Amino acid sequence: MPARLDGSEKQVRLVIEYDGTRYAGWQVQPNGIAVQQVVEEALLSLLGHSVRLVSSGRTDAGVHAFGMVACFRTSRGLPEQAFRDGLNRYLPEDVVIRQANIVPLDFHPRFDSQGKWYRYTLNLSPVRTAINRHACWTIKKPLDLQAMEKAASFLVGRHDFTAFRASNCSAKTTVREIFSIDIVQDGPLLYLDVRGGGFLKFMVRIIVGTLVEVGLGKRPSENVPLLLKHGSRVNAGKTAPPHGLCLMEVWYGDQTPCTVPLKNNLPKV
């Protein structure tokens, strides 16, 4: 049954994990089912009234999340754990609430964000994967990981990323700051961990596509500074497939983002 009114409005912050395979992205839209829509429908069932989620951003069709942050307001009286567990009873198997916390009413999941961590997963096996087919991009040819690390180093810092955004990106400014790009190998899997203050549409996927071309020897590492300087999307790499991308974390205030150690001197595979 819906929770009873307790007379005071509160804001609840959710950390949401989802497999984006069957969704048209995070944001509600007319051309397909969205993760936001599914969570809002679960909230209606739990609370007995409709709410609109305000999120830390959006993910595209097929992109996954381990740490999407979204908030809603309600006057229904529930303890924090009950918000989490109650919502999970109404959600499908590919969406789950990992955390639910009461936060101040002036907290904004997007504008108060200090940064985001995206992980792109490559499968370097010569054989495609069946179990993880919706969560990685298979590259069957060897990659020069040291060349990729060198190319990635040019992207760290505050730059104009015009060359690394979708043609229909509507952002008012193309200047963004990347805090770090770590390339970490785990058996046949290669993780590209990109942390930054904010990202343009398709930015991480275009970065990955460009770094893969460097790894395949299709462009030199030194080409990356030229892309940043001249800002031509047509000269950058292909946009990597969406299913390899996952929003791992959004952090706020004094929170320290999770870190993955950078392995130097990675061998060719």
Residue pairs with C-beta under 8 A, 6 or more apart in sequence:
2 46
2 47
2 48
2 49
2 76
3 46
3 47
3 48
3 76
3 77
3 78
3 82
3 86
4 76
4 77
5 75
5 76
5 77
6 75
6 76
6 77
7 75
8 75
9 73
9 74
9 75
9 105
10 73
10 74
10 75
10 102
10 105
11 71
11 72
11 73
11 102
11 103
11 104
11 105
11 107
12 71
12 72
12 73
12 74
12 80
12 83
12 100
12 101
12 102
12 103
13 69
13 70
13 71
13 99
13 100
13 101
13 102
13 103
13 107
13 109
14 39
14 53
14 69
14 70
14 71
14 72
14 83
14 84
14 87
14 97
14 99
14 100
15 67
15 68
15 69
15 97
15 98
15 99
15 100
16 35
16 39
16 65
16 67
16 68
16 69
16 70
16 95
16 96
16 97
16 98
17 65
17 66
17 67
17 68
17 95
17 96
17 97
17 98
18 35
18 64
18 65
18 68
18 94
18 95
18 96
19 64
19 94
19 95
19 134
19 135
20 26
20 35
20 59
20 61
20 62
20 63
20 64
20 65
20 242
20 243
21 62
21 64
21 94
21 134
21 243
22 33
22 94
23 32
23 33
23 34
23 35
23 38
23 61
23 62
24 31
24 32
24 33
24 34
24 61
25 32
25 34
25 35
25 58
25 59
25 60
25 61
25 63
26 34
26 35
26 36
26 55
26 57
26 58
26 59
26 65
26 68
27 34
27 36
27 55
27 58
28 34
28 36
28 37
28 40
32 61
35 59
35 65
35 68
35 95
36 53
36 55
36 70
38 91
38 92
38 95
39 53
39 70
39 87
39 91
39 95
39 97
40 50
40 51
40 52
40 53
41 90
42 87
42 90
42 91
43 50
43 51
43 53
43 72
43 87
44 50
44 51
45 90
46 83
46 86
46 87
46 90
47 74
47 76
48 76
49 74
49 76
51 72
51 73
51 74
52 72
53 70
53 71
53 72
54 70
54 71
54 72
54 108
54 109
54 110
55 68
55 69
55 70
55 71
55 109
55 110
56 68
56 69
56 70
56 109
56 110
56 113
56 116
56 250
57 68
57 110
57 113
57 116
57 199
57 247
57 250
59 65
59 68
59 245
59 247
60 201
60 202
60 242
61 242
62 241
62 242
62 243
63 242
63 243
63 245
63 246
63 247
64 135
64 243
64 245
64 246
64 247
65 246
65 247
66 98
66 246
66 247
66 248
66 249
67 98
67 117
67 247
67 248
67 249
67 250
68 247
68 250
69 109
69 113
69 250
70 109
71 103
71 107
71 108
71 109
73 105
78 86
80 100
80 101
80 102
81 100
83 97
83 100
84 97
84 98
84 99
84 100
87 97
87 100
88 96
88 97
91 97
109 250
112 252
112 253
113 198
113 250
113 251
113 252
114 197
114 251
114 252
114 253
114 255
115 179
115 195
115 196
115 197
115 198
115 250
115 251
115 257
116 195
116 196
116 197
116 198
116 199
116 247
116 249
116 250
116 251
117 193
117 194
117 195
117 247
117 248
117 249
117 250
117 251
117 257
117 258
118 193
118 194
118 195
118 199
118 204
118 245
118 246
118 247
118 248
119 191
119 192
119 193
119 194
119 245
119 246
119 248
120 137
120 191
120 192
120 194
120 204
120 205
120 208
120 240
120 244
120 245
120 246
121 132
121 135
121 136
121 137
121 189
121 190
121 191
121 192
121 244
121 246
122 136
122 137
122 138
122 139
122 143
122 189
122 190
122 191
122 192
122 208
122 212
122 244
123 129
123 132
123 136
123 137
123 138
123 139
123 188
123 189
123 190
124 139
124 142
124 143
124 185
124 188
124 189
124 190
124 269
125 138
125 140
125 188
126 140
128 138
128 140
129 136
129 138
133 243
134 243
135 243
135 244
135 246
136 189
136 243
136 244
137 208
137 240
137 241
137 243
137 244
139 212
139 215
139 216
141 216
142 268
142 269
143 190
143 212
143 215
143 216
143 268
143 269
144 214
144 215
144 216
144 217
144 268
145 183
145 185
145 190
145 215
145 266
145 267
145 268
145 269
146 265
146 266
146 268
147 214
147 215
147 217
147 220
147 221
148 183
148 211
148 212
148 214
148 215
148 221
149 183
149 264
149 266
150 221
151 210
151 211
151 214
151 221
151 223
151 224
152 181
152 183
152 192
152 207
152 211
153 181
154 221
154 224
154 225
154 228
155 178
155 181
155 207
155 224
155 228
156 178
156 179
156 180
156 181
157 177
157 178
158 175
158 176
158 177
159 175
159 176
159 177
159 178
159 228
160 174
160 175
160 228
160 231
161 174
161 175
161 176
161 200
161 203
161 228
162 174
162 231
162 232
162 233
163 206
163 227
163 228
163 230
163 231
163 232
163 233
163 235
163 236
164 200
164 202
164 203
164 206
164 207
164 210
164 227
164 233
164 236
165 171
165 174
165 200
165 201
165 202
165 203
165 206
165 233
166 200
166 201
166 202
166 206
166 239
167 233
168 201
169 200
169 201
169 202
170 201
171 200
171 201
174 200
174 231
176 196
176 197
176 198
176 199
176 200
176 203
177 196
177 197
177 198
178 194
178 195
178 196
179 195
179 196
179 197
180 193
180 194
180 195
180 262
181 192
181 193
181 194
181 195
181 207
182 191
182 192
182 193
182 260
182 261
182 262
183 190
183 191
183 192
183 193
183 262
183 263
183 266
184 190
184 191
184 193
184 260
184 261
184 262
184 263
185 191
185 263
185 266
185 269
190 269
191 260
192 207
192 208
192 211
193 248
193 260
194 204
194 207
195 257
202 239
204 245
205 239
205 240
205 241
205 242
205 245
206 233
206 236
206 237
206 238
206 239
206 240
208 237
208 240
208 244
208 245
209 236
209 237
209 238
209 239
209 240
210 219
210 224
210 227
210 236
210 237
211 237
212 237
212 240
213 219
213 237
213 238
214 220
214 221
214 223
214 224
219 237
226 235
227 235
227 236
248 258
249 257
249 258
251 257
